[in-house]
Amino acid sequence: EQSLSDRELLAVILRCGVQGSSSLTLADKILNLSKQTGYSGLLGLFHISMQELMKIHGIGKVKAIQLKCIGELSKRMATIAKYYMERLRHEEQELLYCMMLDGHNHLSGEQLLSRGTVNATLITPREVFVEAVKYRAVNLILVHNHPGGDPSPSQADLDVTERIYHCGELLGIHLLDHIIIGDHRYVSFREKGIFDEYT
C-alpha cells in the first residue's frame, strides 16, 4: 500500500483509543456514523455535527474539532475534484494543471503545465515555480487526470509530487494537494496521508 486507508488515517489522527477499544475500532465507529450521512469515507465527517461525534465514547471536544476540520478539507477537495472531473472527463491524454492560490487560499490563477504522461523528466519543479512566482502564489494545488479511469497514483506521480513538495517548502510556496481525477473518482494526496511521508 502506497497510502493509508481512511480507517488507518483516522486511527493515526486519533493516536490512542480508549479503555477497551483501539484507535482502529474508534475509527470504525466514526466511519460507520459517516456512512449514515449518505457520504462515504472522510467526506461524511463534514455532515456530522460536533455533538454527534462527541456521543462516541472516546471522542472529546478536541478530537471532534480535528475530525470536523478533516471533513471540511475533504469537502473542499471533493469540490475541486468535481469541477475538474467535468472539464477533463472526455480528455484522451493526461493534462496537468496547477492552481495558484494567495495567502487566503483564493484562486489567483491556473496554468496547464503539461500534456501527455506526467513524469519527472517532463515536469520539473522549475516550470511549476516560475508560474507560481508569476502569479505571486503562496499555495499550490496540482490536478491531473488519468484517462484510463483509475485515479491511483503511479510511481512517477509520487516522484514528481515529492520533488515539487520539497522545492516548494524551500521557496515558501506550499503544495497543499495533488488531486488525480479518474472515472467519477479521484485521489487526494493530502487526504490519503501521502504528504505525511514527505516530512
Secondary structure, 3 states (H helix, E strand, C coil): CCCCCHHHHHHHHHCCCECCECHHHHHHHHHHHHHCCCCCHHHHHHHCCHHHHHCCCCCCHHHHHHHHHHHHHHHHHHHHHHHHHHHHCCCCCCEEEEEEECCCCCEEEEEEEEECCCCCCCCCHHHHHHHHHHCCCCEEEEEEECCCCCCCCCHHHHHHHHHHHHHHHHHCCEEEEEEEECCCCEEECCCCCCHHHHC
